[in-house]
Amino acid sequence: MRNIVIVGGDKRQKYLKEYLAQKGFDVSSYGLFDWDDDTDKLKSELRENTLVVLPLPATRNDKTIIMPFSKREMTIDRLVSFLGKENIVFGGIIKGELLSRLRETDIPFADYYDSSFIEKNAVLTAFGTLKILLEHIDFALPLGKYAITGYGRVSRETVSLLKALSCDVTVFARNSSQREDAKIKGCKAFDIAELSSRAKNFDVIINTVPAHIISEDTIKNINKNTKIIELASAPYGLDFDLARKYGVDVIKAFGLPGKYTPKTAGEIIGKRIEEFLQREE
C-alpha cells in the first residue's frame, strides 16, 4: 500500500488527514500545521511509492504550494525536486507551472478536480454562500431580492438553496436555455446584458462568472446598500478598486468549502483518494 503525504492545505486537509488515518492509511503531512514543516522529515517520508496530496487549488501564485498554516514556503520547483517517477502527485487544479514541471520530470499525477468533484464542491459552496448571506444581511432572508450572474454548477446549487428558502431570485445568463431552466425553477431570468439597467432592484448580487461582467455602469446603478458576493475566481466579475471608488460593498467569498464545511470537503477528497488507489490496484 502506498503511504500518503499531504503537503500544504487548509482545514479541509486537516480533516482529510484525520479521515485517512481512521481508514488505516499511513499518512503524514508537511506545512499543514505550524509544527510539521521539517524539510528533512518530508524527504524521509517521500518514499518510492508515496502518494503526494496537494491542496485545492494546489497554488494560487504559480510559484508556491498553498500552506496558510505554515511559516515556511514550499516552491513548486523545490517540491518537484524531492519527487521521483515512482511517486504520484494527487492535486486539485493542477495547471500552469506545476503542470509544466510535473510533465518535464515525468512525475505521474492525477487531478481530483473533475466533474464529479466539482458537482459536490458546488453544493458545499452554495451552503457557504448561505452562511455569508446570513452574516452580512440585516433583513430576513426570504424578504430580500437576489441576483445571480451565470448559471453554472455553483449558480444552480445556490439558486436551488435560495428558492427552497422562499427567496426572490433573478438569474442573469447569456445562454437562453440556461435562462429557461432558471425560469422552470421559479426564478426570473434575463440576458446578462440587462444587469446594468436592473442592478438597482437587488439587495444582493452574487457573481459566479470569472470575467468582468459587472461593468462600471452596473456599479454606478447599484444601490449603496446593495452587497456583491464574489464567488468567482480570477479575473473575478468586477474591478474591486472601481467598486471601492463608488462605495459598493464587495464580499470576497473564496474557498467557501474550506471555511464553512471543511470536514465534509476533506472527506470528499479522502473518498476520491480511496477510489484512485483502488483503481490503481
Buried (B, 14 or more C-beta within 10 A) or exposed (E): EBBBBBBBBBBBBBBBBBBBBEEEBBBBBBBBEEEBBEEEEBEEBBEEEBBBBBBBBBBBEEEBBBBEBBEEEBEBEEBBEBBEEEBBBBBBBBBBBBBEBBEEEEBBBBBBBEEEBEEBBBBBBBBBBBBBBEEEBEEEBEEBBBBBBBBBBBBBBBBBBBBEEEBBBBBBBBEEEBBEBBEEBBBBBBEBEEBBEBBEBBBBBBBBBBBBBBBBEBBEBBEEEBBBBBBBEEEBBBBBEBBEEEEBBBBEBBBBBBBBBBBBBBBBBBBBBBEBBEEEE
